[in-house]
Amino acid sequence: MTKGTIRIYPGIEALSKAAAELFTERALHCVASKGRFAVALSGGQSPQQTYRLLAGEPYRDRIPWQQIHVFCGDERCVPRGHPKNNARMAFDALLDYVPIPRGHIHPISSEDLPQKCADAYEKLLRDFFLDQPPRFDLTFLGLGEDGHTASLFPNTPVLDDQTRWVRDVHPVGQDMFRVSLTAHIINQGALIAFLVYGSNKSYILQQVLSGPFRTHDLPAQLIRPVEGQLLWLVDESAASDLPRNLTQSRLRLLR
């Protein structure tokens, strides 16, 4: 069973607000304690409402944007203006509306050869962390209906990589390459938070959290922080298939 704390919310609105509060609290804590906050954002639909909340009040004025560095968990190899580009979504929902220095926003290049894009982003990360551990203060992740997270798709070579921080990925049966953080670097994070909602995610969430450990089929099971905390923020629809024998120490039902 994948370790971590599960928090269940009535719906996407409550879940998104909880994620926005988490972002805000972590940012304030990290800036106060060490002068900066490094966050890796997820693409896809799951975090969009959270990003919109962060761009408005009361969050916008509470967050120390000048000391935040924003990274991407993965990217599709499409032009920046393409509707499926993750960075475009982050800018449209959040980054264009907050006073974060543009030099603190670190999107993944997506318009060169995929391997070159991956190599360039790994160099950027290594230069950023220098001689420090490559530890994001907060990482947001989503969960696909096939068990993928970031762009760690089932039965792709990236799942076995224990050394690289960033890899190019060509998911089986898809017509585009992607670039993704590897499980190796994601698992160095201080706090990793999955955002999962909707009845269409109930079966795969149950498989990932309480099914057999099959990381090639269910890549989200690879996310097991080395020293950090793993948190699952899910709504009641997504949690509907979870077994009742999950202990209260792992399951928090928030009404």
Secondary structure, DSSP 8 states (H G I E B T S, - for coil): ---SEEEEESSHHHHHHHHHHHHHHHHHHHHHHHS-EEEEE--SSTTHHHHHHHTSTTHHHHS-GGGEEEEESEEESS-TTSTT-HHHHHHHHTGGGS---GGGEE----SS-HHHHHHHHHHHHHHHHTTS----SEEEE---TTS-BTTB-TT-GGGG-SS-SEEEE--TT-SS-EEEE-HHHHTT-SEEEEEE-SGGGHHHHHHHHHS---TTT-GGGG---SSSEEEEEEETTTTTTS-TTS-TTTEEE--
